[in-house]
Amino acid sequence: MTADQVESLREYLAAQGLTGGEDVTLRPLSGGQSNPTFVVNTAGERMVLRKKPAGTLLASAHAIDREYRVMGALQRTGVPVPGMLAYCDDSNILGTPFYLMEFVDGRVLVDQTLPGMEPRQRAQTYEEMCRVLAALHQVDWRAVGLETFGKAGNYFQRQTARWSRQCEGSTLPLPTSMRRLMEWLPDHIPQREETTLLHGDYRLDNLLFHPSELRVTAVLDWELSTLGDPLADLSYQCMAWHIPASLWRGVAGVDLAGLGIPSEADYLHRYCEATGRAIPENWNFYLAFNLFRMAAILHGIGERAAAGNAAASNAVETGRKAGPIADIGWGCASRL
């Protein structure tokens, strides 16, 4: 960020009444493959700034306005989110739209095997993840003002079409398994659908845990949130049990019982107990769908890396994981 942009931000913060006009400094936050994120320091106070990346972007991507809206709507629910401070769509200030939210102290746990924890602590961490996800899917989305946040019904049909279009619009070659899933998924969409609020990217490293307690203090990265079937969120998180830790953010092949991590079946049972829902026989469809969707997201990261617009330094390496993830997805589809 340039010195002129930092000065423009200082003036904006003062005009919004968020500061008294003091100098500001910015520190990039690690993570965040999609939207650049910074800690803003001013007069001893901290807040977080999240902005769209620069350059030509894929259609419907980087929806920070939706992030701001949904977290604002969840302020008084059982879902922990930071307080929203301001949204700015004036690109003259920082080059792209951005929003500001309260700084929440806590820990981001990236490795899903949770190294350094005791088995009891790992079990509690997974139980807390499940508790918060169940709370999200119990939110009355109409009552919190999100009745126009998405469309009720046909979620998987719309999402499959959306991510397929995004893949087709990419200039990078698509892995074979991604093309197979793009053909297979539309013919296997379940008939039953329920509508709840979805996070869209619910996983361990998008949760902020209390500095010393195994308690979620904030759910972050709501860019992909919408209205849709809650089993989409649940199966998205359950991808972890099918992805090897050596590949990316998974626990497939590790000693779950020895580590204290629940099996996928145990995690599903806990979720069903908390929500009153049941897991359908065609569970592998939901896994295949989300593995395709994740592969499409990773492919998009690779696209941005090739164009020089990626927010993270390891974007090229991350983008290369699209093919192996899609391969796992095709394996799920083949089992069904």
C-alpha positions as a printed NumPy array, in Angstrom:
array([[  0.   ,   0.   ,   0.   ],
       [  1.408,   3.389,  -0.976],
       [  2.046,   6.328,   1.339],
       [ -0.699,   8.291,  -0.441],
       [ -3.184,   5.488,   0.178],
       [ -2.267,   5.312,   3.857],
       [ -2.821,   9.069,   4.102],
       [ -6.18 ,   8.731,   2.344],
       [ -7.115,   5.996,   4.811],
       [ -6.135,   8.223,   7.752],
       [ -8.438,  10.941,   6.437],
       [-11.251,   8.459,   5.848],
       [-11.024,   7.033,   9.378],
       [-11.162,  10.51 ,  10.846],
       [-14.152,  11.457,   8.679],
       [-15.995,   8.313,   9.848],
       [-15.338,   9.176,  13.482],
       [-13.272,   6.027,  13.957],
       [-10.146,   7.97 ,  14.936],
       [ -9.21 ,  11.48 ,  15.926],
       [ -7.062,  11.937,  12.819],
       [ -3.932,  10.317,  14.234],
       [ -1.348,   8.671,  12.001],
       [ -2.075,   5.077,  11.027],
       [  0.153,   2.115,  10.252],
       [ -0.838,  -1.093,   8.487],
       [  0.459,  -4.613,   8.953],
       [ -0.544,  -7.398,   6.544],
       [ -2.222, -10.384,   8.127],
       [ -0.998, -13.793,   7.02 ],
       [ -3.421, -16.131,   5.276],
       [ -6.291, -14.822,   3.204],
       [ -5.648, -16.197,  -0.274],
       [ -8.527, -14.145,  -1.66 ],
       [ -8.812, -10.668,  -0.153],
       [ -5.818,  -8.729,   1.242],
       [ -6.261,  -8.179,   4.984],
       [ -4.431,  -5.759,   7.286],
       [ -4.267,  -4.798,  10.947],
       [ -4.691,  -1.025,  11.214],
       [ -2.946,   0.581,  14.2  ],
       [ -3.739,   4.107,  15.344],
       [ -3.285,   5.786,  18.709],
       [ -2.978,   2.464,  20.492],
       [ -6.157,   1.086,  18.921],
       [ -6.4  ,  -1.774,  16.447],
       [ -8.929,  -2.641,  13.784],
       [ -8.882,  -4.953,  10.767],
       [ -9.151,  -3.807,   7.15 ],
       [-10.139,  -6.192,   4.373],
       [-10.152,  -5.124,   0.727],
       [-10.675,  -6.456,  -2.749],
       [ -7.466,  -7.3  ,  -4.612],
       [ -6.362,  -5.184,  -7.533],
       [ -6.507,  -6.232, -11.161],
       [ -9.04 ,  -8.052, -13.32 ],
       [-11.123, -10.397, -11.157],
       [-13.282, -13.413, -11.888],
       [-16.998, -12.7  , -11.975],
       [-18.776, -12.748,  -8.57 ],
       [-15.494, -13.319,  -6.702],
       [-14.131, -11.27 ,  -3.757],
       [-17.577, -10.254,  -2.468],
       [-16.426,  -8.228,   0.525],
       [-19.736,  -6.34 ,   0.542],
       [-21.472,  -9.637,   1.309],
       [-18.949, -10.37 ,   4.058],
       [-19.714,  -7.033,   5.659],
       [-23.472,  -7.525,   5.389],
       [-23.651, -11.031,   6.809],
       [-21.359, -10.356,   9.763],
       [-23.366,  -7.242,  10.548],
       [-26.552,  -9.308,  10.531],
       [-25.074, -11.92 ,  12.888],
       [-24.038,  -9.464,  15.616],
       [-26.795, -10.501,  18.028],
       [-26.956, -14.231,  17.293],
       [-25.171, -17.245,  18.745],
       [-22.57 , -17.094,  15.972],
       [-19.421, -15.214,  17.122],
       [-18.319, -12.554,  14.625],
       [-16.294,  -9.312,  14.881],
       [-18.129,  -6.009,  15.126],
       [-18.472,  -4.207,  11.801],
       [-17.202,  -0.604,  11.7  ],
       [-17.506,   0.767,   8.146],
       [-17.808,  -0.245,   4.491],
       [-16.295,   1.901,   1.725],
       [-16.916,   1.397,  -1.997],
       [-14.84 ,   4.444,  -3.018],
       [-11.91 ,   2.969,  -4.949],
       [-10.123,   6.321,  -4.903],
       [ -8.983,   5.723,  -1.314],
       [ -7.209,   2.35 ,  -1.468],
       [ -7.64 ,   1.403,  -5.109],
       [-10.461,  -1.085,  -4.412],
       [-13.474,  -1.229,  -2.023],
       [-12.781,  -2.253,   1.575],
       [-14.375,  -2.615,   4.977],
       [-13.253,  -2.246,   8.577],
       [-14.08 ,  -4.447,  11.543],
       [-13.099,  -4.747,  15.167],
       [ -9.86 ,  -6.529,  16.002],
       [-10.558,  -9.77 ,  17.878],
       [ -7.635, -11.324,  19.709],
       [ -7.203, -15.042,  19.34 ],
       [ -5.472, -18.004,  17.722],
       [ -5.801, -19.385,  14.207],
       [ -5.26 , -23.154,  14.172],
       [ -4.176, -24.206,  10.688],
       [ -3.01 , -27.813,  11.044],
       [ -6.124, -29.945,  11.552],
       [ -4.132, -32.595,  13.401],
       [ -3.671, -29.915,  16.101],
       [ -0.029, -30.599,  17.021],
       [  0.931, -29.774,  20.589],
       [ -2.513, -30.553,  22.01 ],
       [ -3.545, -33.43 ,  24.226],
       [ -6.162, -35.86 ,  22.838],
       [ -8.788, -34.362,  25.157],
       [ -8.057, -30.866,  23.83 ],
       [ -8.31 , -32.017,  20.214],
       [-11.679, -33.604,  20.93 ],
       [-12.887, -30.373,  22.547],
       [-11.672, -28.313,  19.586],
       [-13.609, -30.424,  17.088],
       [-16.657, -30.367,  19.355],
       [-16.497, -26.569,  19.446],
       [-16.232, -26.39 ,  15.645],
       [-19.313, -28.548,  15.376],
       [-21.197, -26.518,  17.988],
       [-20.635, -23.236,  16.157],
       [-21.574, -24.747,  12.78 ],
       [-24.801, -26.093,  14.261],
       [-25.528, -22.658,  15.757],
       [-25.037, -21.037,  12.361],
       [-27.502, -23.415,  10.738],
       [-30.086, -22.638,  13.421],
       [-30.059, -18.874,  12.707],
       [-33.396, -17.481,  11.485],
       [-31.99 , -15.778,   8.382],
       [-35.211, -13.917,   7.703],
       [-35.345, -12.483,  11.229],
       [-31.802, -11.075,  10.968],
       [-32.532,  -9.312,   7.667],
       [-30.943, -11.752,   5.214],
       [-34.058, -12.714,   3.275],
       [-32.51 , -11.223,   0.108],
       [-29.029, -12.636,   0.759],
       [-29.556, -15.546,  -1.615],
       [-32.172, -17.7  ,  -3.275],
       [-34.043, -20.466,  -1.488],
       [-33.938, -23.798,  -3.318],
       [-31.904, -25.242,  -6.205],
       [-28.694, -24.49 ,  -4.327],
       [-26.601, -27.31 ,  -5.761],
       [-27.84 , -26.705,  -9.281],
       [-26.977, -23.003,  -9.086],
       [-23.638, -23.543,  -7.382],
       [-22.542, -26.266,  -9.777],
       [-23.39 , -24.008, -12.707],
       [-21.647, -21.025, -11.093],
       [-18.356, -22.774, -10.383],
       [-18.424, -24.544, -13.742],
       [-18.797, -21.185, -15.503],
       [-15.942, -19.781, -13.458],
       [-13.75 , -22.742, -14.416],
       [-14.687, -22.441, -18.075],
       [-13.745, -18.764, -17.964],
       [-10.246, -19.547, -16.705],
       [ -7.255, -19.261, -18.998],
       [ -5.451, -22.093, -17.19 ],
       [ -6.035, -25.692, -18.365],
       [ -8.587, -27.605, -16.266],
       [ -7.598, -30.946, -14.693],
       [ -9.41 , -33.932, -16.208],
       [-11.175, -34.837, -12.946],
       [-12.625, -31.322, -12.718],
       [-14.175, -31.69 , -16.163],
       [-15.564, -35.1  , -15.205],
       [-17.178, -33.636, -12.081],
       [-18.618, -30.74 , -14.091],
       [-20.396, -33.328, -16.253],
       [-21.368, -35.714, -13.424],
       [-22.696, -33.366, -10.75 ],
       [-25.726, -31.91 , -12.609],
       [-27.109, -35.433, -13.153],
       [-26.854, -36.43 ,  -9.475],
       [-28.264, -33.419,  -7.607],
       [-30.409, -34.546,  -4.617],
       [-34.133, -33.882,  -4.66 ],
       [-34.356, -32.836,  -1.015],
       [-33.136, -29.402,  -0.03 ],
       [-33.38 , -27.295,   3.088],
       [-32.46 , -23.625,   3.255],
       [-30.325, -22.063,   5.992],
       [-27.593, -19.472,   6.149],
       [-24.306, -20.956,   4.905],
       [-20.786, -19.807,   5.656],
       [-19.487, -21.346,   2.448],
       [-15.894, -21.833,   3.665],
       [-16.345, -23.284,   7.143],
       [-13.092, -24.908,   8.232],
       [-10.678, -24.848,  11.152],
       [ -8.428, -22.023,   9.942],
       [-11.371, -19.685,   9.333],
       [-12.167, -19.832,  13.043],
       [-10.502, -17.623,  15.641],
       [-10.059, -19.353,  18.991],
       [ -9.705, -17.636,  22.358],
       [ -6.013, -17.07 ,  23.29 ],
       [ -6.151, -19.549,  26.17 ],
       [ -9.505, -21.347,  25.921],
       [-10.857, -23.846,  23.404],
       [-13.653, -21.475,  22.463],
       [-14.366, -19.82 ,  19.111],
       [-14.297, -16.033,  19.458],
       [-14.959, -15.2  ,  15.789],
       [-15.889, -16.911,  12.532],
       [-14.029, -15.185,   9.688],
       [-13.876, -15.123,   5.861],
       [-17.567, -14.94 ,   4.897],
       [-16.913, -14.106,   1.233],
       [-18.689, -17.26 ,  -0.009],
       [-21.644, -17.065,   2.385],
       [-25.166, -17.372,   1.009],
       [-28.479, -19.15 ,   1.57 ],
       [-28.498, -22.852,   0.793],
       [-28.579, -26.416,   2.016],
       [-26.861, -26.839,   5.423],
       [-25.426, -30.183,   4.288],
       [-23.275, -28.2  ,   1.863],
       [-21.493, -26.504,   4.787],
       [-21.284, -29.746,   6.753],
       [-19.837, -31.756,   3.87 ],
       [-17.414, -28.929,   3.112],
       [-15.907, -29.314,   6.551],
       [-16.008, -33.106,   6.282],
       [-13.75 , -32.978,   3.224],
       [-10.927, -32.903,   5.782],
       [-11.46 , -36.605,   6.538],
       [-10.844, -37.385,   2.838],
       [ -7.84 , -35.126,   2.167],
       [ -4.393, -36.316,   3.323],
       [ -2.545, -33.967,   5.632],
       [  0.4  , -34.191,   3.236],
       [ -1.742, -32.646,   0.482],
       [ -3.694, -29.865,   2.137],
       [ -5.646, -29.22 ,   5.347],
       [ -6.797, -32.77 ,   5.931],
       [ -6.67 , -35.66 ,   8.397],
       [ -7.08 , -38.617,   6.031],
       [ -4.686, -41.411,   6.959],
       [ -3.747, -40.14 ,  10.429],
       [ -4.376, -41.996,  13.696],
       [ -7.628, -40.246,  14.596],
       [ -8.369, -42.295,  17.721],
       [ -4.836, -41.897,  19.037],
       [ -4.916, -38.152,  18.484],
       [ -8.377, -37.731,  20.015],
       [ -9.902, -36.481,  16.746],
       [-13.397, -37.814,  16.04 ],
       [-14.052, -39.929,  12.978],
       [-16.178, -38.419,  10.223],
       [-19.081, -40.618,  11.363],
       [-18.739, -39.4  ,  14.96 ],
       [-18.576, -35.771,  13.827],
       [-21.69 , -36.232,  11.693],
       [-23.478, -37.869,  14.614],
       [-22.653, -34.919,  16.869],
       [-23.966, -32.464,  14.275],
       [-27.176, -34.446,  13.821],
       [-27.713, -34.502,  17.583],
       [-27.304, -30.713,  17.745],
       [-29.556, -29.886,  14.786],
       [-32.056, -32.736,  14.507],
       [-31.008, -33.398,  10.921],
       [-30.163, -36.739,   9.329],
       [-27.367, -37.656,   6.91 ],
       [-28.737, -38.962,   3.577],
       [-27.59 , -42.145,   1.855],
       [-26.105, -40.163,  -1.035],
       [-23.599, -38.423,   1.274],
       [-20.862, -38.956,  -1.314],
       [-22.622, -36.518,  -3.658],
       [-22.187, -33.739,  -1.099],
       [-18.511, -34.589,  -0.689],
       [-17.951, -34.755,  -4.46 ],
       [-19.715, -31.414,  -4.912],
       [-17.576, -29.66 ,  -2.32 ],
       [-14.331, -31.21 ,  -3.498],
       [-15.152, -29.915,  -6.992],
       [-15.999, -26.505,  -5.543],
       [-12.76 , -26.415,  -3.558],
       [-10.81 , -27.434,  -6.639],
       [-12.477, -24.577,  -8.522],
       [-11.509, -22.135,  -5.771],
       [ -7.907, -23.359,  -5.811],
       [ -7.869, -23.173,  -9.603],
       [ -9.021, -19.554,  -9.29 ],
       [ -6.141, -18.849,  -6.913],
       [ -3.785, -20.289,  -9.505],
       [ -5.413, -18.069, -12.117],
       [ -4.811, -14.962, -10.005],
       [ -1.232, -16.068,  -9.339],
       [ -0.605, -16.398, -13.069],
       [ -2.035, -12.911, -13.578],
       [  0.022, -11.45 , -10.699],
       [ -3.063, -10.565,  -8.604],
       [ -2.813, -13.16 ,  -5.813],
       [ -2.935, -11.952,  -2.21 ],
       [ -0.667, -14.683,  -0.786],
       [  2.935, -15.498,  -1.628],
       [  2.243, -19.246,  -1.91 ],
       [ -0.638, -18.818,  -4.365],
       [  1.092, -20.702,  -7.19 ],
       [  1.69 , -23.734,  -4.981],
       [ -1.868, -23.538,  -3.636],
       [ -3.335, -23.365,  -7.125],
       [ -1.54 , -26.573,  -8.091],
       [ -3.56 , -28.499,  -5.508],
       [ -6.733, -28.118,  -7.593],
       [ -6.057, -31.284,  -9.598],
       [ -5.365, -33.638,  -6.645],
       [ -8.4  , -32.281,  -4.767],
       [-10.603, -32.85 ,  -7.832],
       [ -9.213, -36.383,  -8.09 ],
       [-10.462, -37.118,  -4.563],
       [-13.823, -35.631,  -5.512],
       [-14.097, -37.879,  -8.541],
       [-13.289, -40.826,  -6.285],
       [-16.286, -39.907,  -4.082],
       [-18.501, -39.572,  -7.146],
       [-17.372, -42.956,  -8.422],
       [-18.259, -44.62 ,  -5.11 ],
       [-21.779, -43.238,  -5.298]])
